[in-house]
Amino acid sequence: MNIAAIFADWGTTNRRAWAVDRAGSVLDRRQDDHGLLGVKDRAFETSFRDFVGNWLTQAPGTPILMAGMVGSKLGWREAPYVATPARFADLAQQMVELPPLDGHPIRIVPGLVCRASGTPDVMRGEETQLFGLWLQARTDRLCVLPGTHSKWAEIKGDGVAGFRTYMTGEVFANLSSTGTIAQLMRKDAPHDAGAFQRGLAASESQSAGGLLNRLFSARTLGLFAELPGEAIASYLSGLLIGAELREALSGGAPAQPIAVIGSARMNALYLEGLALMGAKAEAIDGDTLLRPALLELGRQSRLM
């Protein structure tokens, strides 16, 4: 293999790495569940060396570029946040340099911080995907990146103007794993489109306090057998995603389709919700954006 660089997406619970050639084409890939929480005693260097293995010896001196939570306070080395509005060029300029690993230079992409509401809001990893999207067409775009902490970000000009985080996925996970709603829920049930749409409809015109009230209906509908146990998760998902979408679009939907950047499963839920609310949207696989962005960051920083 003619490896020109090693790219890594190292998160809290999982990590992925790719050996790429000079054009960014994937020569080999690896993935495991040794995210930050799986690294004992902060032995990140040893852990990563074992993870990529013979890539290091096959391509002496090739650069390593990393994105994600590896640059957090809990990671290998903290990469300070870049304040928005931020140009994508700032990411390359403010990457953090680590001591070389067996002769391989290492850089970590910084995250972003936004203070639009007066309190800090942050992202790590998503900024690299947003850069990858911008590289495709270099146009303004409203984006949503569904996940544990869903991000709504505005690409404007040549950077990120601002963003907002919604803890939709984490709230769903917590309510689904413990408490009175979880007791009635069949967690291994397939997605129920009708129940999901019912949840979306129930989220309409709900304030934050109203949502707290409406969430209890996920319990009572099951309690009175008006919703079967296998449909409660989909209903709850519709309630939470619906509340997020309505708040995020409270100022109106943009004319250009919203970019929904995530996994196929999450993209499908958000596309369905946005369609029911009359918003145009386009699903984009997040994996297709990360590597082109890291490739460009490597070029801008003159590592490649």
Secondary structure, 3 states (H helix, E strand, C coil): CCCCEEEEEECCCCEEEEEECCCCCEEEEEEECCCHHHCHHHCHHHHHHHHHCCHHHHCCCCCEEEECHHHCCCCCCCCCCEECCEEHHHHHHCCEEEEEECCEEEEECCCEEECCCCCCEEECCHHHHHHHHHHHHCCCEEEEECCCCEEEEEEECCEEEEEEEECHHHHHHHHHHCCHHHHHCCCCCCCCHHHHHHHHHHCCCCCHHHHHHHHCHHHHHHHCCCCCHHHHHHHHHHHHHHHHHHHHCCCCCCCCCEEEEECHHHHHHHHHHHHHCCCCEEEEECHHHHHHHHHHHHHHCCCC
